[in-house]
Amino acid sequence: MSIFRSLAKDGPDTTALHSPKWREDKDVPVKSLGEQVPFFYTRGGAVLPLEGQYRGGHAFLMANGPSVAALDLTPLHRRWVMTMNNGARTFRGNANCTVDEPSRFSLSMWLDPTILKFAPMSHFEKPLWDNRLVYVGEEQGGGCVEQEGKTPATAWRATDGWVQRWEASKLKLGDCPNVAGYRRNEKYHAPRWLNEETINWGNHGKWGGGRSVLLASLRILFLLGFRKVYLLGVDFEMSGTQRYHFDEGRTANAIKGNMSTYAKLQAWFAELQPHFLKAGYVVRNCNAQSKLTAFPFISYEDALAESGVQMGDPSRERTEGMYSRAADAKQGGATGSVAAEIGATGPVASEGGATGPVAGEATKATAGVHPGEPMASEPGMEPRSSGGESETPVVRGATRLQVKLREAATGPVAPLFAPLQAQLLELEEKLRGEDASEACESELFAMARELERNGTTPLRTQQQVP
């Protein structure tokens, strides 16, 4: 297979032209045995297991349309934000995504360890461009200064000690921190777009052209586990005066090319939207004037509110007692723990679950015993001896909770249960029928809660009694 010019310089990407493990005639993956397919890599080719790291999270995806300039971006510092290309010039987010040559993007962004950078893995060995504004000290200040081998157009020094770099960097992309490489493809096909083994960013000219970092960014966010994405700056409109929210020029031909890509993306996103919704991937557009109409609109303010509702207000939440909570619970107990500590299971432990009104009978059902009949450890009305202690009748139809309470009340901690002896005997009389009534079960729960309030749970009192 011949290699297209756009991929000829991307060695590791040449095999990713279109996911080779897919049968395109049926749109089904060959990876039917469930093998793991890595998506993100280090410079050395080691796998970065980032898939699902932000499972269920909300993310803002900031594109580069000029509408971003009208927003108050301060609240975004408390949200997860991915920028694209040189968007980090306006806002320093949590991540940034690129698809083009790394030398087109700011070196300060590549060198920022707080930003997780996603770039084609074939770009790791490509050079960067130094456009940084760096401080060298006011003592070296002066006017525009010519350096050896450089003209004032390539290096100048401001009077306040800051120097604007504008030269080829000695660094390569792989020398920079926090960079995740990915393998891309350039044959768009909606049915497989969310599931293919490489990341699509549009079509090569052979298939009609049209490629965008927006496609790659949305797929990466999905792989990371985000399931709600809010689009900012996706204006889908460009002119000689309305270009980006950062400084950059555009020729007439470049503007025409961008507008053509916007039209293709409009159709592709409309095609992808049903697949997104089926996968639970909700994408919404925060620009009411955007030309992209494939995704529903949500105001920027509502997006901020919705994305923060899970976290509440961290600045005012209670932290006092978090370190001692477990110890406090052990000393004071928690409602319902008595039932758990003395062997109650199912709905008894959770104070009336969904498996029936009588938890003990539900326990019997799971053990293969018909409701109303004694379990193996409950031989009907036969007496049971416990090492010289008074015989305690095991009542037919009694629940596991009632039996355990009775055993505790006649054991070594019996004095602590004395105030409840009469109530327990009365309940035994009520439980002598074929089935334990729901009313009696409720009374047993009340007993458990009373024991908890008095600090007489069997587990704790056994530790106290010699």
Protein Blocks (a to p, Z undefined) as FASTA:
>chain_A
ZZdfklmmmmmlmmmmpafkbcfklopafklnopacdfbdcfkopacdfghklgoiacdd
ddfbfklmmpcfklmmmcccddehjlmmmpccfbdcdfbdfklpcfklmmmmkbccdddf
klmmpccddfbdcdebjklgccddddehiafkloccdfkopacdddddfbdfklpghiac
dddddddcfklmmmmmbdcebjcfknogaidfklmmmmmmmmnopabdcdehilopacfk
lmbfcdcdddfklmmmmmmmmmmmmmmmmmmmmmmmmnopacddfbfkbcblkbccddfk
lmmmmmmmmnopmklmcfehklmmmmmmmmnopehklmmmnopahjllnnopanbjblkl
mmmmmnopaehiacfklghjaccdeehiacddddehiafklmmmmmmmmmmklmmmmmmm
mmmmmmmmmmmpmbdcfklmmmmmmmmmmmmmnopafklmmmmpZZ
